[in-house]
Amino acid sequence: MARVAAPLSATGKQSTHPVDEVLPLPKLALYGFQHVLAFYAGAVIVPIIVGGALGLSTEQLVYLINADLFTCGIASIIQAWGIGRVGARLPLIQGVTFTAVSPMIAIGLGAGGGTAGLLVIYGAVITAGIATFAFAWLPPQGLPHDHAALPAGRHRHGDHRPRHRADPGRPERRRGRPRQPRLR
């Protein structure tokens, strides 16, 4: 992505774009605290839902929440700093997804619930993580090499006619009001 230079200020110096400027410390601390609170609420509710559905005790639920926060912290450090080719190297917080709540509850209840169900969930998550990490390095088979550069609404193999035209020899009929010319 190309960087756009910020406009020159009245003194002739190039000013900092508002997105790139560093906020004053009180405002920075307030926004950082708000970000952590938003992350914390999402990171804590998933273990509470899963633990409640599996029938875990209060001590086990506290352990599950602590394990969740710890792994989110480790994942955030890996994403922010990066290890080799792994990590975005951006200031972000790696959180928990609600997408996996229903499958985790189904897996845990299928294994009998409680601690036994939680152990099966841990095994499934670790196995899925290893498989995802192993398959992420493989090139996507079956996709054309220029798949990412393919414009929307176009055919794949050099035919750049819009897909909605049934007969290329016949002029397209417009329905509805005619388009107004754009002002430039």
C-alpha positions as CSV (number, residue, x, y, z in Angstrom):
1,M,0.0,0.0,0.0
2,A,1.4,3.4,-1.0
3,R,1.8,6.0,1.7
4,V,0.2,9.4,1.0
5,A,2.2,12.3,2.1
6,A,0.5,14.7,4.5
7,P,-0.1,18.2,3.2
8,L,2.4,21.0,3.9
9,S,1.7,23.2,6.9
10,A,1.6,27.0,6.8
11,T,5.3,27.1,7.7
12,G,6.3,24.9,4.7
13,K,7.1,21.8,6.7
14,Q,5.3,18.5,6.1
15,S,2.8,17.9,8.8
16,T,2.0,14.6,10.4
17,H,-1.1,12.9,9.3
18,P,-3.7,12.6,12.1
19,V,-3.6,8.8,11.9
20,D,0.2,8.8,12.5
21,E,0.4,11.4,15.2
22,V,1.1,10.3,18.8
23,L,-1.7,11.4,21.2
24,P,-1.0,13.2,24.5
25,L,-0.3,10.8,27.4
26,P,-3.6,11.2,29.2
27,K,-5.6,10.6,26.1
28,L,-3.3,7.7,25.1
29,A,-3.8,6.0,28.5
30,L,-7.5,6.5,28.4
31,Y,-7.8,4.9,24.9
32,G,-5.5,2.1,25.9
33,F,-7.6,1.4,29.0
34,Q,-10.8,1.4,26.9
35,H,-9.1,-1.1,24.4
36,V,-8.1,-3.4,27.2
37,L,-11.6,-3.3,28.8
38,A,-13.2,-4.2,25.4
39,F,-10.7,-7.0,24.9
40,Y,-11.1,-8.3,28.5
41,A,-14.9,-8.5,28.3
42,G,-14.7,-10.6,25.1
43,A,-11.9,-12.8,26.4
44,V,-13.7,-13.6,29.7
45,I,-17.2,-14.3,28.4
46,V,-16.2,-17.2,26.2
47,P,-14.7,-19.3,29.0
48,I,-17.7,-18.5,31.2
49,I,-20.1,-19.7,28.5
50,V,-18.1,-22.9,27.7
51,G,-17.4,-23.6,31.4
52,G,-21.1,-23.1,32.3
53,A,-22.3,-25.4,29.5
54,L,-19.8,-28.1,30.6
55,G,-20.8,-27.8,34.2
56,L,-17.4,-26.8,35.5
57,S,-16.9,-25.8,39.2
58,T,-16.0,-22.3,40.2
59,E,-12.3,-23.2,40.7
60,Q,-12.1,-24.8,37.3
61,L,-13.9,-21.8,35.7
62,V,-11.3,-19.4,37.2
63,Y,-8.5,-21.7,35.9
64,L,-10.1,-21.6,32.5
65,I,-10.4,-17.8,32.4
66,N,-6.7,-17.5,33.6
67,A,-5.6,-19.9,30.9
68,D,-7.5,-18.0,28.3
69,L,-6.0,-14.6,29.3
70,F,-2.5,-16.1,29.5
71,T,-2.7,-17.6,26.0
72,C,-4.3,-14.4,24.6
73,G,-1.3,-12.5,26.0
74,I,1.2,-14.9,24.5
75,A,-0.5,-14.7,21.1
76,S,-0.6,-10.9,21.3
77,I,3.2,-10.8,22.0
78,I,3.8,-13.2,19.1
79,Q,1.6,-11.0,16.8
80,A,3.2,-7.8,17.9
81,W,6.8,-8.7,17.9
82,G,6.8,-11.6,15.4
83,I,8.9,-14.8,15.5
84,G,10.5,-15.5,12.1
85,R,7.8,-15.3,9.5
86,V,5.0,-15.7,12.1
87,G,3.2,-12.6,13.4
88,A,1.8,-9.4,11.9
89,R,4.3,-7.1,13.7
90,L,1.5,-4.7,14.5
91,P,0.3,-3.3,17.8
92,L,-2.8,-5.5,18.2
93,I,-4.4,-7.6,20.9
94,Q,-5.1,-11.3,19.9
95,G,-8.4,-12.2,21.5
96,V,-11.0,-15.0,21.6
97,T,-13.5,-15.8,18.9
98,F,-17.1,-16.5,19.6
99,T,-17.2,-18.6,16.4
100,A,-15.8,-21.7,18.2
101,V,-18.2,-21.6,21.2
102,S,-20.9,-23.9,19.8
103,P,-18.5,-26.5,18.4
104,M,-16.5,-26.5,21.6
105,I,-19.6,-27.0,23.7
106,A,-20.7,-29.8,21.3
107,I,-17.3,-31.5,21.5
108,G,-17.2,-31.2,25.3
109,L,-20.7,-32.5,25.9
110,G,-20.1,-35.3,23.4
111,A,-17.2,-36.4,25.6
112,G,-19.4,-36.4,28.8
113,G,-18.9,-32.8,29.9
114,G,-16.9,-31.6,32.9
115,T,-13.2,-31.9,33.0
116,A,-13.2,-34.9,30.6
117,G,-15.0,-32.8,28.0
118,L,-12.6,-29.9,28.6
119,L,-9.6,-32.2,28.0
120,V,-11.2,-33.3,24.7
121,I,-11.7,-29.7,23.7
122,Y,-8.1,-28.9,24.5
123,G,-7.0,-31.9,22.3
124,A,-9.2,-30.7,19.4
125,V,-8.0,-27.2,19.6
126,I,-4.3,-28.2,19.7
127,T,-4.9,-30.7,16.8
128,A,-6.7,-28.0,14.7
129,G,-3.9,-25.5,15.5
130,I,-1.2,-27.9,14.4
131,A,-3.1,-28.8,11.2
132,T,-3.7,-25.1,10.4
133,F,-0.1,-24.2,10.9
134,A,1.1,-27.1,8.8
135,F,-1.3,-26.5,5.9
136,A,-0.9,-22.7,5.9
137,W,2.5,-23.1,4.3
138,L,1.2,-25.0,1.3
139,P,0.3,-23.1,-1.9
140,P,-3.4,-23.0,-2.6
141,Q,-4.1,-25.8,-5.2
142,G,-7.0,-25.3,-7.6
143,L,-6.9,-21.5,-7.5
144,P,-5.6,-19.6,-10.5
145,H,-2.3,-17.9,-9.9
146,D,-3.9,-14.4,-10.5
147,H,-6.9,-15.2,-8.3
148,A,-6.3,-12.2,-6.0
149,A,-6.0,-9.8,-8.9
150,L,-9.3,-11.1,-10.5
151,P,-11.7,-8.2,-10.6
152,A,-15.3,-8.8,-9.4
153,G,-17.8,-9.6,-12.0
154,R,-15.3,-10.8,-14.6
155,H,-14.6,-14.2,-16.2
156,R,-11.5,-16.1,-15.3
157,H,-9.8,-16.9,-18.6
158,G,-9.3,-13.6,-20.4
159,D,-12.9,-13.0,-21.2
160,H,-13.5,-9.6,-19.7
161,R,-17.2,-9.2,-20.6
162,P,-19.6,-8.6,-17.7
163,R,-21.2,-11.8,-16.5
164,H,-24.8,-10.5,-16.7
165,R,-24.7,-10.1,-20.5
166,A,-26.3,-13.2,-22.0
167,D,-25.7,-12.4,-25.7
168,P,-22.6,-10.4,-26.4
169,G,-23.8,-9.5,-30.0
170,R,-26.9,-7.8,-28.8
171,P,-26.7,-4.3,-27.2
172,E,-27.6,-4.2,-23.5
173,R,-31.1,-2.9,-22.7
174,R,-31.3,-0.6,-19.8
175,R,-34.2,-0.8,-17.4
176,G,-35.5,2.0,-15.2
177,R,-34.4,5.6,-15.3
178,P,-31.5,6.6,-17.5
179,R,-28.2,7.3,-15.7
180,Q,-27.4,10.9,-14.9
181,P,-23.9,12.0,-16.2
182,R,-21.4,12.3,-13.4
183,L,-20.0,15.8,-12.6
184,R,-16.3,16.0,-12.4
